[in-house]
Amino acid sequence: MYKIVLFKWRNAKVTEFLHALDARIRDGQRKDRTIQMRKRRVSKRYVFWSTRPAPQGLPKDWYNAEWLAHLEETDPLGYAELRVAPPLDIDWDKLIK
C-alpha cells in the first residue's frame, strides 16, 4: 500500500494526473527485469492532508481554483507572493487516459 499526500492548494486534476503517471512508471519498472525495486510495505492505505505551503510560480490552472480565489480575497499579500504564472490550459482528462 501507499501513503497518499493531498494538498489543499493543488488542482484535483493535477493530483489525478500525477497518480496516473506514478502508476505508469511503476508498471514500466515491473516489466523491466533489470530494475530491482525495494517495495516498502505499509499495512494500510494512508491518506492525509499536507501542511506544506503552496509552491510559488506554478501555472494558475495547477492551483485549486477555490483555494486560490479564497487566498486572493483573504490574503492579498500571500496571493501576490505566490507569483502565479499564466494558465497552461491543459486538457487533464486527455492526459490521464
Rosetta blueprint (number, residue, H / E / L):
1 M L
2 Y L
3 K E
4 I E
5 V E
6 L E
7 F L
8 K L
9 W L
10 R E
11 N L
12 A H
13 K H
14 V H
15 T H
16 E H
17 F H
18 L H
19 H H
20 A H
21 L H
22 D H
23 A H
24 R H
25 I H
26 R H
27 D H
28 G H
29 Q H
30 R H
31 K H
32 D L
33 R L
34 T L
35 I L
36 Q L
37 M L
38 R L
39 K L
40 R L
41 R L
42 V L
43 S L
44 K L
45 R L
46 Y E
47 V E
48 F E
49 W E
50 S L
51 T L
52 R L
53 P L
54 A L
55 P L
56 Q L
57 G L
58 L L
59 P E
60 K H
61 D H
62 W H
63 Y E
64 N L
65 A H
66 E H
67 W H
68 L H
69 A H
70 H H
71 L H
72 E H
73 E H
74 T H
75 D L
76 P H
77 L H
78 G H
79 Y H
80 A H
81 E H
82 L H
83 R L
84 V L
85 A E
86 P L
87 P L
88 L L
89 D L
90 I L
91 D L
92 W H
93 D H
94 K H
95 L H
96 I H
97 K L
